[in-house]
Amino acid sequence: MQNITSPSNDNLFAALRAAFPLLLDEVAVETDNGLTYSWRDLERATAMMANLLDSLGLPDGSRIAVQVDKSVEAMVLYLATLRAGYVFLPLNTAYQSAEIEYFIGNAEPAVVVCTGQNFGWISKIAFKAGTQHVFTLNDDRTGSLLDRAAHCSDQHPVAVRHADDLAAILYTSGTTGRSKGAMLTHGNLLSNARVLKDYWGWRSAEEGGDVLIHALPIFHVHGLFVAIHGALLNGSKMIWLSKFDPKLVIKKLPEATVFMGVPTLYVRLLAEPGLTAEAARHMRLFIAGSAPLLIETFTEWQERTGHTILERYGMSETAMLTSNPYDETDGERRGGTVGFALPGVSLRVQDEAGQAAAVGEIGDIQVKGPNVFQGYWRMPEKTAEEFTADGYFKTGDVGKIDALGYVTIVGRSKDLIISGGYNVYPAEIEGYINELSGVIESAVIGIPHADFGEIGVAVVIAKPGASLDPVQIIASLKSKLANFKVPKQCFVVEVLPRNTMGKVQKNVLRAQYGC
């Protein structure tokens, strides 16, 4: 490995670049359409894009907002943003105009990068909000960003950054319906990547080397940080899939050693007859996260492949917090649990009185560690609310810890719905429904679903004399929200169940509509 880092530079990119293999012409990324990128290609391309960003004369700490389809060039843009010392702001490709308008207005990015087909409407929003530069980037290696970067030098000194300097902002919706920007630093991300490299036993080239199948989106923690950082920090090749294709994943298993996916991906792989122990024979590790893994999926995967899925737990605000053990000498991988707190992470469960919960007792999960974010962008009051007096972050998750230290998540204290690995916050959806003509009130709940884990269901009350069409309600939401947020079912009712305090009893609704 090359050592090009400076002791005084904590820039995450510097650490990733230092882990590139000595032979830079070896393949770093192989795509599903036959393209290959060498480590030298990544080095040169990130330098050129970083020089382009530098040429814009951006203020220190500028945000680079990005809503593009998955591509190696999109990953290069992320790395170039780090390299130049700016702040990366990834946006889900499913977000629609109302959401994009909020994010751009709140983050005030200096640069926005979008797909060519969305340039018309996104650029209007961006320029209106005061953004000076809007570029396009498509998944076929075209766009104004690449056109401009092609004229820049392929040499670039890595910007000096401290561990507590911002590296990225990830927006995560809140229970009030207002999205919050979680501020993650270079130190947060690098500390977590280094812990996972050791804990998950990433193999060096001398040990045979690991190869990662990257089949996840790159606009959230799992695909952008856990997967990409893991491979790059280990100098490991990635087999890059632009979209998840279960048949292609199975075809590529003999060429790889590591796969990361949300539970939905494992369910879809299990539906393929080609998934066998022989197909997975060369694999070292299957990792699952972003949503609960059903014990049926966990068990069937063992039976079909001979491998035991390693389930872990993390959040946008913290990256990874816990993991089932990789090394069997540290314990077994237990289905239904998310394993132990990772090295350096302090995790506790508190009861309603704010005291430590007894072993096996359910309570609120709180965490502290070098991976925990700085706070919410421009929300100091909300940030203060989410931390305890002794510095623990209140995750909003409810769980328990057994006598051996295994953590089990039993629910969400804030009614979060996790559908296909994506977070869906009912209050946000309810806000849009309640604005529709003829609606007096709504409640959105999550019910179990075999493929997505959970799906949203909207229960709506009409105003007196109004006639509501459930199909039309869902259609209206589809024009305003990302598809994964849109409830899959809608029911119009006369009343909602309430407790003595007047609060809607969502547990009653879940029991009623969850069958």
C-alpha positions as CSV (number, residue, x, y, z in Angstrom):
1,M,0.0,0.0,0.0
2,Q,1.1,3.5,-0.7
3,N,1.4,6.0,2.1
4,I,0.7,9.5,0.8
5,T,-1.1,10.8,3.8
6,S,0.2,13.6,5.9
7,P,0.1,13.3,9.7
8,S,-1.6,16.7,9.8
9,N,-4.3,15.8,7.2
10,D,-7.4,14.0,8.4
11,N,-9.2,14.3,5.1
12,L,-11.1,11.0,4.5
13,F,-10.0,10.9,0.9
14,A,-6.3,11.0,1.9
15,A,-6.8,7.8,3.9
16,L,-8.8,6.1,1.1
17,R,-6.2,7.2,-1.5
18,A,-3.3,5.9,0.7
19,A,-4.9,2.4,0.6
20,F,-4.8,2.2,-3.2
21,P,-2.6,-0.8,-4.3
22,L,0.9,0.0,-5.4
23,L,0.1,-1.3,-8.9
24,L,-2.3,1.5,-10.0
25,D,-3.1,-0.1,-13.3
26,E,-4.9,-3.0,-11.7
27,V,-8.7,-3.1,-12.0
28,A,-10.5,-1.2,-9.2
29,V,-14.0,-1.2,-10.6
30,E,-15.7,-3.5,-13.1
31,T,-19.2,-2.5,-14.3
32,D,-22.1,-4.5,-15.4
33,N,-21.8,-3.2,-19.0
34,G,-18.3,-4.3,-19.5
35,L,-16.3,-1.2,-18.5
36,T,-13.3,-1.3,-16.2
37,Y,-11.7,1.4,-14.2
38,S,-8.1,1.1,-12.8
39,W,-6.9,2.6,-9.6
40,R,-5.0,5.1,-11.7
41,D,-8.3,6.1,-13.4
42,L,-9.9,6.8,-10.0
43,E,-6.8,8.8,-9.0
44,R,-6.9,10.9,-12.2
45,A,-10.6,11.4,-12.4
46,T,-11.0,12.5,-8.8
47,A,-8.2,15.0,-9.3
48,M,-9.8,16.4,-12.5
49,M,-13.2,16.8,-10.8
50,A,-11.6,18.3,-7.7
51,N,-9.8,20.8,-9.8
52,L,-13.1,21.7,-11.5
53,L,-14.7,22.4,-8.1
54,D,-11.7,24.4,-7.0
55,S,-11.9,26.5,-10.2
56,L,-15.4,27.7,-9.3
57,G,-14.0,29.8,-6.4
58,L,-16.4,28.2,-3.9
59,P,-16.5,29.4,-0.3
60,D,-15.0,27.1,2.4
61,G,-17.5,24.5,3.5
62,S,-19.6,24.7,0.4
63,R,-22.2,22.0,-0.1
64,I,-22.3,19.9,-3.3
65,A,-25.8,18.6,-3.7
66,V,-26.1,15.6,-6.0
67,Q,-29.2,13.8,-7.4
68,V,-28.0,11.5,-10.2
69,D,-28.4,7.9,-11.2
70,K,-25.8,5.4,-10.0
71,S,-22.6,5.3,-11.9
72,V,-18.8,5.1,-11.3
73,E,-18.6,8.7,-12.2
74,A,-21.1,9.6,-9.5
75,M,-18.8,7.8,-7.0
76,V,-15.9,9.7,-8.4
77,L,-17.8,13.0,-7.8
78,Y,-18.3,12.0,-4.2
79,L,-14.5,11.2,-3.8
80,A,-13.6,14.4,-5.6
81,T,-15.8,16.5,-3.3
82,L,-13.9,15.0,-0.3
83,R,-10.6,15.5,-2.1
84,A,-11.3,19.2,-2.7
85,G,-12.5,19.6,0.9
86,Y,-16.1,20.4,0.3
87,V,-19.3,18.9,1.8
88,F,-21.1,16.1,-0.1
89,L,-24.9,16.1,0.0
90,P,-26.4,13.0,-1.7
91,L,-30.1,13.0,-2.6
92,N,-32.3,10.0,-3.3
93,T,-33.0,9.7,-7.0
94,A,-36.7,9.2,-6.3
95,Y,-37.2,12.7,-4.7
96,Q,-39.7,14.9,-6.5
97,S,-39.9,18.7,-6.8
98,A,-41.4,19.6,-3.4
99,E,-38.6,17.6,-1.7
100,I,-35.8,18.9,-3.8
101,E,-37.0,22.5,-3.2
102,Y,-36.8,21.9,0.5
103,F,-33.4,20.3,0.5
104,I,-31.8,23.0,-1.7
105,G,-33.5,25.8,0.2
106,N,-32.3,24.4,3.5
107,A,-28.7,23.3,2.6
108,E,-28.1,26.2,0.2
109,P,-25.6,24.3,-1.9
110,A,-23.0,26.1,-4.0
111,V,-23.2,23.4,-6.7
112,V,-26.0,21.1,-7.7
113,V,-25.5,18.1,-10.0
114,C,-28.5,16.4,-11.6
115,T,-29.3,14.1,-14.5
116,G,-29.7,15.7,-17.9
117,Q,-33.4,14.8,-18.0
118,N,-34.1,16.6,-14.8
119,F,-32.0,19.7,-15.5
120,G,-34.9,21.9,-16.6
121,W,-36.9,21.8,-13.3
122,I,-34.0,21.2,-10.9
123,S,-32.0,24.1,-12.3
124,K,-35.0,26.5,-11.9
125,I,-35.3,25.5,-8.2
126,A,-31.5,25.8,-7.7
127,F,-31.0,29.2,-9.3
128,K,-34.1,30.6,-7.5
129,A,-32.5,29.5,-4.2
130,G,-29.2,31.2,-5.1
131,T,-27.1,28.2,-6.3
132,Q,-24.5,29.5,-8.7
133,H,-23.6,26.3,-10.5
134,V,-25.7,23.5,-11.9
135,F,-24.1,20.6,-13.8
136,T,-25.5,17.5,-15.4
137,L,-24.2,13.9,-15.0
138,N,-25.7,10.9,-16.6
139,D,-25.1,7.2,-16.1
140,D,-23.7,6.8,-19.6
141,R,-20.6,9.0,-18.9
142,T,-22.1,12.1,-20.4
143,G,-23.0,15.5,-19.0
144,S,-21.7,19.0,-18.5
145,L,-19.8,18.0,-15.4
146,L,-17.6,15.5,-17.3
147,D,-17.3,17.9,-20.2
148,R,-15.9,20.6,-17.9
149,A,-13.7,18.3,-15.9
150,A,-12.1,16.9,-19.0
151,H,-10.2,20.2,-19.4
152,C,-8.8,20.2,-15.9
153,S,-5.4,18.9,-14.7
154,D,-5.2,15.3,-13.4
155,Q,-2.9,16.4,-10.6
156,H,-4.5,17.7,-7.4
157,P,-3.1,18.1,-3.8
158,V,-5.6,16.7,-1.3
159,A,-7.2,19.5,0.7
160,V,-6.2,19.6,4.3
161,R,-9.1,18.9,6.6
162,H,-9.4,18.2,10.3
163,A,-11.2,15.2,11.8
164,D,-14.1,17.4,12.9
165,D,-14.6,19.2,9.6
166,L,-17.8,18.4,7.7
167,A,-17.5,15.7,5.0
168,A,-21.2,15.0,4.2
169,I,-24.8,16.0,5.1
170,L,-27.4,13.2,4.9
171,Y,-31.0,14.3,5.1
172,T,-33.2,12.1,7.2
173,S,-36.9,12.9,7.7
174,G,-38.2,13.7,11.1
175,T,-41.4,12.8,12.9
176,T,-42.6,16.4,12.5
177,G,-42.4,16.0,8.7
178,R,-39.4,18.3,8.4
179,S,-36.3,16.7,7.1
180,K,-33.1,17.1,9.1
181,G,-29.6,17.2,7.7
182,A,-27.3,14.9,9.7
183,M,-23.8,16.4,9.7
184,L,-21.0,13.8,9.4
185,T,-17.4,14.7,9.7
186,H,-14.2,13.2,8.1
187,G,-13.4,11.7,11.5
188,N,-16.9,10.2,11.9
189,L,-16.7,8.4,8.6
190,L,-13.0,7.3,8.7
191,S,-13.2,6.0,12.2
192,N,-16.2,3.8,11.3
193,A,-14.6,2.6,8.1
194,R,-11.5,1.5,9.9
195,V,-13.5,-0.3,12.6
196,L,-15.5,-2.2,10.0
197,K,-12.4,-3.1,8.0
198,D,-11.0,-4.9,11.1
199,Y,-14.3,-6.3,12.5
200,W,-15.5,-7.8,9.2
201,G,-12.1,-9.3,8.4
202,W,-11.4,-7.6,5.1
203,R,-8.6,-9.6,3.5
204,S,-5.5,-7.9,2.1
205,A,-4.1,-8.8,-1.3
206,E,-1.5,-11.0,0.4
207,E,-4.3,-12.9,2.0
208,G,-6.1,-13.5,-1.3
209,G,-7.9,-10.2,-1.5
210,D,-11.6,-9.4,-1.3
211,V,-13.9,-8.5,-4.1
212,L,-17.2,-6.6,-3.4
213,I,-20.4,-6.9,-5.4
214,H,-21.8,-3.4,-5.1
215,A,-25.5,-3.6,-5.8
216,L,-26.8,-0.9,-3.6
217,P,-27.8,2.8,-4.4
218,I,-25.2,5.3,-3.5
219,F,-27.3,8.1,-1.9
220,H,-27.4,6.7,1.6
221,V,-25.1,5.3,4.3
222,H,-25.2,1.7,3.3
223,G,-24.1,2.0,-0.3
224,L,-22.2,5.2,-0.2
225,F,-20.2,4.8,3.0
226,V,-20.3,1.2,4.3
227,A,-19.8,-0.5,0.9
228,I,-17.5,2.0,-0.9
229,H,-15.4,3.0,2.0
230,G,-15.0,-0.7,2.9
231,A,-13.7,-1.6,-0.5
232,L,-11.5,1.4,-1.1
233,L,-9.9,1.4,2.4
234,N,-8.9,-2.2,1.7
235,G,-7.8,-1.6,-1.8
236,S,-10.4,-4.1,-3.0
237,K,-12.0,-4.4,-6.4
238,M,-15.7,-3.7,-6.8
239,I,-18.0,-5.4,-9.2
240,W,-20.4,-2.5,-9.9
241,L,-24.0,-3.1,-10.7
242,S,-26.0,0.0,-11.7
243,K,-29.2,-1.7,-10.5
244,F,-29.9,-4.8,-8.5
245,D,-30.4,-7.8,-10.7
246,P,-30.7,-11.1,-8.8
247,K,-29.7,-13.2,-11.7
248,L,-26.6,-11.1,-12.4
249,V,-25.6,-11.1,-8.7
250,I,-25.8,-14.9,-8.7
251,K,-23.7,-15.0,-11.9
252,K,-21.1,-12.8,-10.3
253,L,-20.9,-14.6,-7.0
254,P,-18.0,-16.9,-8.1
255,E,-15.9,-13.8,-8.9
256,A,-16.5,-12.1,-5.6
257,T,-16.1,-12.6,-1.8
258,V,-18.3,-10.0,-0.2
259,F,-21.9,-8.9,-0.8
260,M,-23.9,-6.2,1.1
261,G,-27.7,-5.8,0.7
262,V,-30.9,-4.8,2.4
263,P,-33.3,-7.7,3.4
264,T,-35.4,-7.1,0.2
265,L,-32.4,-8.1,-1.9
266,Y,-31.9,-11.3,0.0
267,V,-35.6,-12.2,-0.5
268,R,-35.3,-11.6,-4.2
269,L,-32.1,-13.7,-4.4
270,L,-33.9,-16.6,-2.6
271,A,-36.6,-16.5,-5.3
272,E,-34.0,-17.5,-7.9
273,P,-33.4,-21.2,-8.5
274,G,-29.8,-20.5,-9.4
275,L,-29.0,-19.5,-5.8
276,T,-27.2,-22.6,-4.5
277,A,-24.3,-23.5,-2.1
278,E,-22.2,-24.1,-5.2
279,A,-22.9,-20.7,-6.6
280,A,-21.9,-19.1,-3.3
281,R,-19.0,-21.4,-2.7
282,H,-16.4,-18.7,-3.3
283,M,-18.1,-16.1,-1.1
284,R,-16.7,-15.1,2.3
285,L,-19.3,-12.8,3.7
286,F,-22.9,-11.7,3.2
287,I,-24.0,-8.6,5.1
288,A,-27.5,-7.3,5.7
289,G,-28.8,-4.0,7.1
290,S,-30.9,-0.9,6.7
291,A,-34.1,-2.9,7.8
292,P,-34.9,-5.8,10.0
293,L,-34.1,-9.2,8.5
294,L,-36.9,-11.7,9.0
295,I,-35.8,-14.9,10.8
296,E,-37.3,-16.9,7.9
297,T,-35.0,-15.2,5.4
298,F,-32.0,-15.7,7.7
299,T,-32.7,-19.5,8.1
300,E,-33.6,-20.1,4.4
301,W,-30.3,-18.4,3.4
302,Q,-28.4,-20.7,5.6
303,E,-30.1,-23.8,4.2
304,R,-29.8,-22.7,0.6
305,T,-26.2,-21.3,0.5
306,G,-24.4,-22.7,3.6
307,H,-23.7,-19.1,4.6
308,T,-24.9,-17.3,7.7
309,I,-25.9,-13.7,7.0
310,L,-24.2,-11.1,9.2
311,E,-26.8,-8.5,10.3
312,R,-25.7,-5.1,11.6
313,Y,-27.3,-1.9,12.7
314,G,-26.7,1.7,11.9
315,M,-28.2,5.1,11.1
316,S,-27.7,8.1,9.0
317,E,-26.6,10.0,12.1
318,T,-24.1,7.4,13.3
319,A,-23.0,5.1,10.4
320,M,-22.6,1.6,11.8
321,L,-23.2,1.0,15.5
322,T,-23.4,-2.8,16.1
323,S,-22.7,-5.9,14.2
324,N,-23.0,-9.7,14.6
325,P,-19.5,-11.1,14.8
326,Y,-17.5,-12.1,11.7
327,D,-15.0,-14.2,13.6
328,E,-16.8,-17.3,15.1
329,T,-14.4,-17.1,18.1
330,D,-16.2,-13.8,19.0
331,G,-19.6,-15.6,19.1
332,E,-22.2,-16.8,16.7
333,R,-24.3,-14.8,14.3
334,R,-27.7,-14.8,15.8
335,G,-30.8,-14.3,13.6
336,G,-33.1,-11.7,14.9
337,T,-30.3,-9.7,16.6
338,V,-27.9,-7.0,15.3
339,G,-25.0,-8.4,17.3
340,F,-22.7,-6.4,19.6
341,A,-21.8,-2.8,19.9
342,L,-18.8,-2.2,17.6
343,P,-15.4,-1.4,19.1
344,G,-15.3,2.2,20.3
345,V,-19.1,2.5,20.4
346,S,-20.8,2.9,23.7
347,L,-24.4,1.6,23.5
348,R,-26.9,1.6,26.3
349,V,-30.6,0.9,26.8
350,Q,-32.5,3.3,29.1
351,D,-35.9,2.8,30.8
352,E,-38.7,5.4,30.9
353,A,-37.1,6.8,34.1
354,G,-33.8,7.4,32.2
355,Q,-32.0,4.7,34.1
356,A,-30.1,1.7,32.8
357,A,-32.5,-1.0,31.7
358,A,-32.0,-4.4,33.2
359,V,-30.6,-7.2,31.1
360,G,-33.2,-8.3,28.6
361,E,-35.5,-5.3,29.4
362,I,-36.8,-3.2,26.6
363,G,-35.9,0.5,26.5
364,D,-34.6,3.4,24.4
365,I,-31.3,2.8,22.7
366,Q,-28.7,5.6,23.1
367,V,-25.2,5.7,21.7
368,K,-21.9,7.5,22.0
369,G,-18.7,7.2,19.9
370,P,-16.3,8.8,17.3
371,N,-18.8,7.7,14.6
372,V,-21.7,9.8,16.0
373,F,-22.6,12.9,14.0
374,Q,-22.0,16.5,14.9
375,G,-25.7,17.4,14.9
376,Y,-28.5,18.5,12.6
377,W,-27.7,21.1,10.0
378,R,-29.0,24.5,11.1
379,M,-31.1,22.9,13.9
380,P,-29.3,23.6,17.1
381,E,-32.4,23.2,19.3
382,K,-33.3,19.9,17.7
383,T,-29.7,18.7,18.1
384,A,-29.7,19.6,21.8
385,E,-33.0,17.7,22.2
386,E,-31.5,14.5,20.7
387,F,-28.5,14.3,23.0
388,T,-28.5,13.4,26.7
389,A,-26.7,15.5,29.3
390,D,-23.8,13.1,29.3
391,G,-23.4,13.1,25.5
392,Y,-25.4,10.1,24.3
393,F,-27.4,10.3,21.1
394,K,-31.0,9.2,21.4
395,T,-31.5,6.9,18.4
396,G,-35.3,6.7,18.6
397,D,-35.0,3.0,18.4
398,V,-36.3,0.7,21.1
399,G,-34.5,-2.5,21.9
400,K,-32.8,-4.7,24.5
401,I,-29.4,-6.3,25.3
402,D,-29.1,-9.8,26.5
403,A,-26.6,-11.3,29.0
404,L,-24.0,-11.9,26.3
405,G,-24.3,-8.4,24.9
406,Y,-26.4,-9.2,21.8
407,V,-28.6,-6.2,20.8
408,T,-32.1,-6.8,19.5
409,I,-34.1,-4.0,17.9
410,V,-37.8,-4.5,18.8
411,G,-39.3,-1.3,17.3
412,R,-39.2,2.4,16.6
413,S,-40.2,4.9,19.2
414,K,-41.3,7.3,16.5
415,D,-43.4,5.1,14.3
416,L,-40.8,4.9,11.5
417,I,-41.7,2.7,8.6
418,I,-38.8,0.9,6.8
419,S,-39.8,-0.1,3.4
420,G,-37.3,-1.9,1.2
421,G,-34.5,-0.5,3.3
422,Y,-35.7,3.1,3.0
423,N,-36.9,5.2,5.9
424,V,-40.5,6.4,5.6
425,Y,-41.8,8.9,8.3
426,P,-45.6,8.9,8.6
427,A,-45.8,12.5,9.7
428,E,-44.3,13.7,6.5
429,I,-46.7,11.7,4.4
430,E,-49.6,12.7,6.6
431,G,-48.7,16.3,6.0
432,Y,-49.1,15.9,2.3
433,I,-52.4,14.0,2.6
434,N,-53.9,16.5,4.9
435,E,-53.3,19.3,2.4
436,L,-55.4,17.5,-0.2
437,S,-58.9,18.9,-0.9
438,G,-61.6,17.2,1.1
439,V,-59.3,15.6,3.7
440,I,-59.8,16.5,7.4
441,E,-57.2,14.1,8.9
442,S,-55.1,11.1,8.1
443,A,-52.9,8.4,9.7
444,V,-50.1,6.5,8.0
445,I,-49.0,3.2,9.4
446,G,-46.6,0.4,8.3
447,I,-47.8,-3.2,7.9
448,P,-45.7,-6.3,7.3
449,H,-44.8,-7.2,3.7
450,A,-43.0,-10.3,2.4
451,D,-40.8,-8.4,-0.1
452,F,-40.3,-4.9,1.3
453,G,-40.4,-5.7,5.0
454,E,-43.1,-3.1,5.5
455,I,-45.4,-1.0,3.3
456,G,-47.3,2.1,4.1
457,V,-51.1,2.2,4.5
458,A,-53.0,5.5,4.7
459,V,-56.2,5.8,6.7
460,V,-58.1,9.0,5.8
461,I,-61.1,10.9,7.1
462,A,-63.1,13.0,4.7
463,K,-64.5,16.5,5.5
464,P,-68.3,16.6,5.9
465,G,-69.9,16.4,2.5
466,A,-66.6,15.6,0.7
467,S,-66.1,12.4,-1.4
468,L,-62.6,11.0,-1.4
469,D,-61.3,8.4,-3.9
470,P,-58.4,6.3,-2.4
471,V,-56.9,5.7,-5.8
472,Q,-56.8,9.4,-6.5
473,I,-55.2,10.1,-3.1
474,I,-52.4,7.7,-3.9
475,A,-52.1,9.2,-7.5
476,S,-51.8,12.7,-6.0
477,L,-49.0,11.6,-3.6
478,K,-47.1,10.0,-6.5
479,S,-46.7,13.4,-8.2
480,K,-45.2,14.9,-5.0
481,L,-43.2,12.2,-3.3
482,A,-40.6,9.6,-3.9
483,N,-42.3,6.3,-4.8
484,F,-41.0,4.5,-1.8
485,K,-42.8,7.0,0.5
486,V,-46.2,6.6,-1.2
487,P,-48.6,4.3,0.7
488,K,-49.4,1.2,-1.2
489,Q,-52.9,1.1,0.2
490,C,-55.5,3.8,1.2
491,F,-58.7,3.5,3.1
492,V,-61.3,6.2,3.7
493,V,-63.0,5.9,7.1
494,E,-65.4,7.9,9.3
495,V,-63.3,7.9,12.5
496,L,-59.8,7.1,13.7
497,P,-59.3,5.1,17.0
498,R,-58.1,7.4,19.8
499,N,-57.0,7.0,23.4
500,T,-58.3,9.1,26.3
501,M,-55.8,11.8,25.4
502,G,-57.1,12.1,21.9
503,K,-54.0,10.6,20.3
504,V,-54.6,8.3,17.3
505,Q,-53.9,4.7,18.3
506,K,-51.7,3.5,15.5
507,N,-51.3,0.1,17.1
508,V,-55.0,-0.4,16.7
509,L,-54.8,0.6,13.0
510,R,-51.8,-1.8,12.5
511,A,-53.8,-4.6,14.0
512,Q,-56.8,-3.8,11.8
513,Y,-55.1,-3.4,8.5
514,G,-52.0,-5.5,9.0
515,C,-53.8,-8.9,8.3
